[in-house]
Amino acid sequence: TTSVVGNVAPTIEVGGTGTATEGSAYTLDVGAITDPGTDTVGYFVIHWGDGSTSDPSDLSPHTYADDGIYIVTVDVVD
């Protein structure tokens, strides 16, 4: 008998206000990372939706230079 066991992707808790003011600092709240497997989360990257990114070493607030609609995503890699 052969069993195939797939990796379960890790998740991360994120939050923040739904709006920001152009030119002002916006803070994304980064919470717990959950990875149900025995592997270890290597890193995560925040994509701010305006072409810039941040990693765990730089969780300072982000400033949007122009008004618009930006979709923030976070990639977690194990």
C-alpha positions in Angstrom: 0.0 0.0 0.0 1.2 3.5 -0.9 0.2 6.6 0.9 0.7 10.1 -0.4 0.8 12.8 2.2 0.6 16.4 1.0 1.9 19.4 2.8 -0.7 21.7 4.4 0.1 25.3 3.7 0.9 27.5 6.7 -1.4 30.4 7.5 -0.7 33.8 9.2 -3.0 36.1 11.1 -3.0 39.6 9.7 -5.2 42.6 10.4 -5.4 46.4 10.2 -7.7 49.1 9.3 -9.4 49.0 6.0 -8.3 52.5 5.0 -5.2 54.6 5.0 -4.4 58.2 4.3 -2.2 59.1 1.4 1.3 60.0 2.7 0.6 58.7 6.2 2.0 55.5 7.8 -0.2 52.4 7.7 0.5 49.6 10.1 -0.4 46.0 9.3 -0.8 43.8 12.4 1.0 40.5 11.9 0.0 37.8 14.3 0.5 34.1 14.8 1.8 31.7 12.1 0.2 28.3 12.1 1.8 25.4 10.4 0.1 22.0 11.2 3.0 19.9 9.8 6.4 19.2 11.4 8.2 21.5 8.9 9.3 24.9 9.9 8.1 28.2 8.5 11.1 29.8 6.8 9.9 33.3 6.2 7.0 35.5 5.2 6.7 38.4 2.8 4.2 41.3 2.8 3.2 42.5 -0.6 1.8 46.0 -0.1 -0.1 46.1 -3.4 1.9 49.1 -4.7 4.9 47.1 -5.9 6.8 47.2 -2.6 7.4 44.3 -0.2 8.5 43.9 3.4 9.9 40.8 5.3 9.9 40.0 9.0 13.1 42.1 9.5 11.2 45.2 8.4 7.8 45.4 9.9 7.8 49.2 10.1 4.6 51.0 9.0 4.1 51.4 5.2 3.4 54.7 3.5 1.4 54.8 0.3 2.6 57.6 -1.9 -0.6 58.0 -3.9 -4.3 57.4 -3.3 -5.9 54.3 -4.8 -7.0 50.8 -4.0 -4.2 48.5 -2.9 -4.6 44.8 -2.1 -2.2 43.7 0.7 -1.2 40.0 0.6 1.2 37.9 2.8 3.1 34.9 1.5 4.2 32.4 4.1 6.8 29.8 3.1 7.6 26.6 4.9 
